[in-house]
Amino acid sequence: MKRIAIVTDNLKTQINGVVTTFNSMESLANKDGYDFCFIDPSRFKHYSAPFYPEVKLSIPFGIGKIFEEIQPDHIHIATEGPVGLAARLYCDKKRWIYNTSYHTKFPEFLDELYGLPPFLTYGYLKWFHKHSGIVLTNTRSMVETLKKRNFTNTIIEWTRGVDLEKLKPTVEDDQDGSVLYVGRVSKEKNLDALCELQDQFKIVIVGDGPYRETLEKKYPKVEFIGYKTGSELANYYRRASVFCFPSRSDTFGIVIIEAMSQGCPVAAFPVTGPIDIIENHVTGALALNLEDSINECFRLDRDYIRFRSKQWTWDKCWQQFKENLVPKIR
């Protein structure tokens, strides 16, 4: 089997888009004769980031030895944190060719969380990806965004998918009038924009994170469930009348296509991610006023939304990833 080193600052057990993407592709890669070898925080001493325990910070000493043991045919650096940085520096030292992916708008996130000016973070990211053979990013609008930020690499749009075998509901398609959010409960997800509508709608939050306690105190009418997966999660999508994605800074949002796969229309702002996925007034609604988007979604055809969602598959995601692999040695 050909061996691909997947370098990431995420543990395989975490719940986020990066982990979901690579975990979902792994079995498809194996069937095609490729072996994923993860170089992640589990191989090093690591700890949780201050105020954000979902983010893992590693001390990646000895990463070169791991590369020599793995002897990969291809190298993909998925994240720009400490593990990704150590891998990037080692690969450049060895003059190995690798590709990278851009999953997260860290400049916007860090500005929201810590007040770090985005131009500084974008400067780092542009330098980080500078020697990448190919940069994979989530959507067409993100390709354009990176080009406008003067990323000079070849940048390729890279889709995502839904595993309908895992996301299999056990309840009927019988809506309860709720407006659902699924995902990390953190400040940069702009959840206040949804929760402040607690008097207009029944709002249900599935997920957890550092901002949950604050939101629970501010919005007592909002129901917080915690993380759910598999059939339990599918049941929440199936029962919800509307799925709301209030983030203004995500690059994709796998939960959007998960909701659509269960026929649930998606209300969102017209920003990167939603504008690439949602067909306005068909599979969801995009507007600057979130309440207007939600009200529009109540009128949409759930069967047609479920039909349109079939374009999003992990097989397509893997094929695009495979086609854009670069050999390790020039």
C-alpha positions as CSV (number, residue, x, y, z in Angstrom):
1,M,0.0,0.0,0.0
2,K,1.1,3.6,-0.7
3,R,1.6,5.4,2.6
4,I,0.3,9.0,3.2
5,A,1.5,10.9,6.3
6,I,-1.5,13.0,7.5
7,V,0.0,15.7,9.7
8,T,-2.6,17.3,12.0
9,D,-2.9,19.2,15.3
10,N,-6.2,17.4,16.0
11,L,-6.6,14.1,17.9
12,K,-8.6,11.5,16.0
13,T,-11.2,11.5,18.9
14,Q,-12.0,15.2,18.6
15,I,-15.3,16.4,17.1
16,N,-14.6,19.0,14.4
17,G,-14.6,19.3,10.6
18,V,-10.9,18.4,10.1
19,V,-11.1,15.2,12.1
20,T,-14.4,14.2,10.5
21,T,-12.9,14.7,7.0
22,F,-9.8,12.5,7.5
23,N,-11.6,9.9,9.5
24,S,-14.3,9.6,6.8
25,M,-11.8,9.3,4.0
26,E,-9.6,6.7,5.7
27,S,-11.6,3.6,4.9
28,L,-12.0,4.7,1.3
29,A,-8.3,5.3,1.0
30,N,-7.6,1.8,2.3
31,K,-9.9,0.3,-0.3
32,D,-7.9,2.2,-3.0
33,G,-4.5,0.9,-1.7
34,Y,-3.5,3.8,0.5
35,D,-2.6,3.8,4.1
36,F,-3.2,6.9,6.3
37,C,-0.4,7.3,8.9
38,F,-1.5,10.1,11.3
39,I,1.2,12.3,12.9
40,D,-0.9,14.1,15.5
41,P,-0.8,15.3,19.2
42,S,-1.1,11.7,20.5
43,R,2.5,11.1,19.5
44,F,3.8,14.1,21.5
45,K,3.4,15.8,24.9
46,H,0.4,18.0,24.4
47,Y,-2.1,20.1,26.4
48,S,-5.3,22.1,25.9
49,A,-5.1,25.8,24.8
50,P,-6.0,28.4,27.4
51,F,-9.7,29.2,27.4
52,Y,-10.2,26.8,24.5
53,P,-9.7,23.1,25.6
54,E,-10.9,21.7,22.3
55,V,-7.6,23.1,20.7
56,K,-4.6,21.0,21.4
57,L,-1.1,22.5,21.6
58,S,1.8,20.0,21.2
59,I,5.5,20.0,21.8
60,P,6.5,18.0,18.6
61,F,10.0,17.0,19.4
62,G,11.3,14.0,17.4
63,I,8.9,14.5,14.4
64,G,11.8,13.8,12.0
65,K,12.3,10.4,13.6
66,I,8.6,9.6,13.1
67,F,8.8,10.6,9.4
68,E,11.8,8.3,9.0
69,E,10.0,5.4,10.6
70,I,6.9,5.9,8.5
71,Q,8.7,6.5,5.2
72,P,5.6,8.0,3.5
73,D,5.1,8.2,-0.3
74,H,3.0,11.3,0.2
75,I,2.8,14.0,2.9
76,H,-0.3,16.1,3.6
77,I,0.0,18.8,6.3
78,A,-3.6,19.5,7.3
79,T,-3.2,22.2,10.0
80,E,-1.0,25.1,10.7
81,G,-0.4,24.6,14.5
82,P,2.7,23.3,16.3
83,V,2.7,19.8,14.7
84,G,2.0,21.2,11.3
85,L,4.7,23.8,11.7
86,A,7.3,21.2,12.8
87,A,6.4,19.0,9.8
88,R,6.6,21.9,7.4
89,L,10.1,22.9,8.7
90,Y,11.4,19.3,8.6
91,C,10.0,18.7,5.1
92,D,11.7,21.9,3.8
93,K,14.9,20.9,5.4
94,K,14.8,17.5,3.6
95,R,13.6,19.2,0.4
96,W,10.6,16.9,0.4
97,I,7.5,18.0,-1.6
98,Y,4.2,18.0,0.3
99,N,0.7,19.5,0.0
100,T,-1.4,21.3,2.6
101,S,-5.0,22.1,3.3
102,Y,-6.7,25.3,4.6
103,H,-9.7,24.3,6.7
104,T,-10.2,27.2,9.1
105,K,-10.2,31.0,9.0
106,F,-7.8,31.3,11.9
107,P,-7.2,35.0,11.4
108,E,-10.9,35.8,11.9
109,F,-11.2,33.3,14.8
110,L,-8.1,34.7,16.7
111,D,-9.3,38.2,16.1
112,E,-12.7,37.3,17.6
113,L,-11.2,35.4,20.6
114,Y,-8.0,37.2,21.4
115,G,-8.0,40.5,19.4
116,L,-5.0,39.4,17.3
117,P,-4.9,41.6,14.1
118,P,-5.8,39.4,11.1
119,F,-2.9,40.8,9.0
120,L,-0.4,39.2,11.3
121,T,-2.1,35.8,11.1
122,Y,-2.5,35.9,7.4
123,G,1.1,36.8,7.1
124,Y,2.0,33.6,9.0
125,L,-0.5,31.5,6.9
126,K,0.9,32.8,3.6
127,W,4.4,31.9,4.7
128,F,3.3,28.5,6.1
129,H,1.7,27.4,2.8
130,K,4.4,29.0,0.6
131,H,6.2,25.8,-0.4
132,S,3.1,23.6,-0.6
133,G,2.8,21.8,-3.9
134,I,-1.0,22.2,-3.8
135,V,-3.3,23.9,-1.3
136,L,-6.7,22.2,-0.8
137,T,-9.5,24.4,0.6
138,N,-13.2,23.8,1.1
139,T,-15.1,25.9,-1.3
140,R,-14.8,28.0,-4.5
141,S,-15.2,31.3,-2.5
142,M,-12.3,30.2,-0.2
143,V,-10.1,29.7,-3.3
144,E,-10.9,33.2,-4.3
145,T,-10.3,34.5,-0.8
146,L,-6.8,33.0,-0.6
147,K,-5.9,34.3,-4.0
148,K,-7.0,37.8,-3.0
149,R,-4.7,37.4,0.0
150,N,-1.8,36.8,-2.4
151,F,-1.4,33.1,-1.9
152,T,0.6,32.2,-5.0
153,N,0.2,28.4,-4.8
154,T,-2.0,26.2,-6.9
155,I,-5.3,26.2,-4.9
156,I,-7.9,23.5,-5.4
157,E,-11.5,23.4,-4.3
158,W,-12.1,20.2,-2.2
159,T,-15.6,19.0,-1.3
160,R,-17.0,17.2,1.8
161,G,-19.6,14.5,2.3
162,V,-22.1,12.8,4.6
163,D,-22.0,9.2,5.8
164,L,-25.6,8.2,5.7
165,E,-24.8,4.8,7.2
166,K,-23.7,6.5,10.5
167,L,-26.2,9.3,10.3
168,K,-29.3,7.1,10.2
169,P,-32.4,8.4,12.0
170,T,-34.7,6.2,14.1
171,V,-37.6,8.6,14.2
172,E,-40.1,9.7,11.6
173,D,-39.8,13.0,9.6
174,D,-42.1,14.8,12.0
175,Q,-41.0,18.3,12.9
176,D,-41.4,19.9,16.3
177,G,-41.0,23.5,15.2
178,S,-37.5,23.8,16.7
179,V,-34.5,25.7,15.2
180,L,-31.4,23.6,15.6
181,Y,-27.7,24.3,15.8
182,V,-25.1,21.5,15.8
183,G,-21.4,22.1,16.4
184,R,-18.8,23.6,18.7
185,V,-20.2,26.1,21.2
186,S,-17.5,28.8,21.1
187,K,-17.6,32.5,20.7
188,E,-16.4,32.7,17.1
189,K,-19.4,30.6,16.0
190,N,-21.6,33.8,16.4
191,L,-24.2,31.8,18.4
192,D,-25.5,35.0,20.1
193,A,-27.1,35.9,16.8
194,L,-29.2,32.8,17.0
195,C,-29.8,32.6,20.8
196,E,-31.0,36.2,21.0
197,L,-34.0,34.9,19.0
198,Q,-35.1,32.7,21.9
199,D,-38.4,34.6,22.2
200,Q,-39.3,34.0,18.6
201,F,-38.3,30.4,18.2
202,K,-37.7,27.2,20.1
203,I,-33.9,26.9,19.9
204,V,-31.9,23.7,20.5
205,I,-28.1,23.6,20.7
206,V,-26.4,20.2,20.1
207,G,-22.7,20.4,21.0
208,D,-20.4,21.8,23.6
209,G,-17.5,24.1,24.1
210,P,-16.0,27.0,26.1
211,Y,-18.8,29.4,25.4
212,R,-21.7,27.2,26.6
213,E,-21.8,28.3,30.2
214,T,-22.0,32.0,29.2
215,L,-24.8,31.3,26.7
216,E,-26.8,29.2,29.2
217,K,-26.8,32.2,31.6
218,K,-27.7,34.8,29.0
219,Y,-30.4,32.7,27.2
220,P,-32.4,30.6,29.7
221,K,-35.0,29.6,27.1
222,V,-32.4,27.9,24.8
223,E,-32.1,24.2,25.2
224,F,-28.5,22.9,25.4
225,I,-28.1,19.2,24.7
226,G,-24.3,18.5,24.5
227,Y,-22.6,16.4,21.9
228,K,-24.5,13.8,20.0
229,T,-23.4,11.4,17.2
230,G,-24.8,8.8,14.9
231,S,-28.6,8.0,15.0
232,E,-29.1,10.3,18.0
233,L,-27.7,13.3,16.0
234,A,-29.7,12.3,12.9
235,N,-32.9,12.3,15.0
236,Y,-32.3,15.9,16.0
237,Y,-31.8,16.9,12.4
238,R,-35.0,14.9,11.4
239,R,-37.1,16.5,14.1
240,A,-35.9,20.1,13.7
241,S,-38.0,22.4,11.4
242,V,-34.9,24.5,10.6
243,F,-31.2,24.2,11.0
244,C,-29.4,27.5,11.7
245,F,-25.7,28.1,10.9
246,P,-25.0,31.6,12.3
247,S,-21.2,31.6,11.8
248,R,-19.7,34.3,9.7
249,S,-16.2,32.9,9.5
250,D,-16.4,29.2,8.8
251,T,-14.9,27.9,5.5
252,F,-17.5,25.1,4.9
253,G,-19.7,23.7,7.7
254,I,-20.1,19.9,7.4
255,V,-23.1,20.2,9.7
256,I,-24.9,22.1,6.9
257,I,-24.8,19.2,4.5
258,E,-25.6,16.8,7.3
259,A,-28.8,18.8,8.0
260,M,-29.7,18.8,4.3
261,S,-29.2,15.0,4.1
262,Q,-32.1,14.7,6.6
263,G,-34.2,17.2,4.7
264,C,-33.7,20.0,7.1
265,P,-33.5,23.5,5.5
266,V,-30.6,25.7,6.5
267,A,-30.8,29.4,7.6
268,A,-27.5,31.3,7.4
269,F,-25.8,34.6,6.6
270,P,-24.6,35.1,3.0
271,V,-20.9,34.4,3.7
272,T,-18.2,32.0,2.7
273,G,-19.3,28.5,3.4
274,P,-23.1,28.9,3.3
275,I,-23.0,30.7,-0.1
276,D,-21.1,27.8,-1.6
277,I,-23.4,25.1,-0.2
278,I,-27.0,26.5,0.2
279,E,-29.2,27.1,-2.8
280,N,-31.1,30.2,-1.7
281,H,-34.9,29.6,-1.3
282,V,-34.4,26.0,-2.3
283,T,-32.3,24.1,0.2
284,G,-32.1,27.0,2.7
285,A,-32.2,30.8,3.0
286,L,-29.5,33.4,3.1
287,A,-30.1,36.8,4.4
288,L,-28.4,39.5,6.5
289,N,-31.3,39.2,8.9
290,L,-31.2,35.8,10.5
291,E,-34.8,35.8,11.6
292,D,-35.9,36.4,8.0
293,S,-33.8,33.4,6.9
294,I,-35.3,31.1,9.5
295,N,-38.9,32.1,8.7
296,E,-38.2,31.5,5.0
297,C,-36.9,28.0,5.7
298,F,-40.2,26.9,7.3
299,R,-41.7,27.1,3.8
300,L,-39.2,24.9,1.9
301,D,-39.7,21.4,0.6
302,R,-37.8,18.9,2.8
303,D,-38.0,16.0,0.3
304,Y,-36.3,18.1,-2.4
305,I,-33.7,19.3,0.1
306,R,-32.9,15.6,0.8
307,F,-32.6,14.9,-2.9
308,R,-30.3,17.9,-3.6
309,S,-28.0,16.8,-0.7
310,K,-27.0,13.6,-2.6
311,Q,-24.2,15.5,-4.4
312,W,-22.2,15.6,-1.2
313,T,-20.3,12.4,-0.8
314,W,-17.1,11.3,1.0
315,D,-16.2,9.2,-2.1
316,K,-16.0,12.4,-4.1
317,C,-14.0,14.0,-1.4
318,W,-11.5,11.2,-1.3
319,Q,-11.1,11.1,-5.1
320,Q,-10.3,14.8,-5.2
321,F,-7.8,14.4,-2.4
322,K,-6.1,11.4,-4.1
323,E,-6.0,13.2,-7.5
324,N,-4.1,16.1,-5.9
325,L,-1.5,14.1,-4.0
326,V,2.1,15.1,-4.8
327,P,5.1,12.7,-4.6
328,K,7.3,13.3,-1.5
329,I,10.6,13.6,-3.5
330,R,11.0,16.0,-6.3
